[in-house]
């Protein structure tokens, strides 16, 4: 099994290094379009299961700025183009193309921007920084992916009001079209609307209020309130998010959150620790701890290794050893 894991790591390393070299040169696209993206290779040994490895995604990002009022943005993602599980060969048949983001901004000024299209739901920090080269761990806090719609198709008004050495950011958003594709295991959220405000200064402190429907076996109509913070102090980084939601009809509550700390170790190595909790509707609360190391061996390339574990087993909270390489190009 160790040999297979090493072989999987080596294969994925070759793929990623080749991908990065291929995109190292500047691309001169017409009409001033900028092209970038990111990709991630992951290997993990589940605590009570099989080893697996995957090229999780290859994401392409396109930007266009009119230098006046109009800006366009697109993120098109090839999901899991390669996957391997212990006892089987590499698979490529489960991959598919997903439109992660596709929107346009009309900028009146810094205090008022109108956005239309498909965009990430402006809640918390992790959901808006979800790209693997921008986060410290391979695993994602489960509360940031299972409690609310991670993206929506609709309209948003947002902006920032500066004052002294701080600022107040806001956004008001509403869904107007259903999702273009529903994955097999995706929670079906609908009719999302809400507002967010965030203070940026000595620390970043944000709050979001949302309402949305969940259309699974039982129809639920939720109200959700979340809070998040981010603080850097002497090279250390502290962050956290908390979510609380309640069904309007049954008054059943659910939620979760996490606290995370990142400590610099020198030579671009960082220690990461995180505590998580998650409570789905009609289920017991589960908890997980994550301890890991991250090496930023280049400015746009990260190597991550971590152990995730807890007393309870949950399909949304895998435990074991996870490692990955993330590249921004």
Secondary structure, 3 states (H helix, E strand, C coil): CHHHHHHHHHHHHHHHHHHHHHCCCCCCCHHHCEEEEEEEEEEEEECCCCEEEEEEEEEEEEEEECCCCEEEEEEEEEEEEEEEECCCCCECCCCEEEEEEEEEEEEEECCEEEEEEEEECCCCCHHHCCCHHHCCCCCCCCHHHHCCCCEEEEEEEEEEEEECCEEEEEEEEEEEECCCCCCCCCCCEEEEEEEEEEEECCCEEEEEEEEEEEECCCEEEEEEEEEEEEEEECCEEEEEEEEEEEECCCCCEEEEEEEEEEEEEECCEEEEEEEEEEECCCCCCEEEEEEEEEEEEECCEEEEEEEEECCCCECCECCEEEEEEEEEC
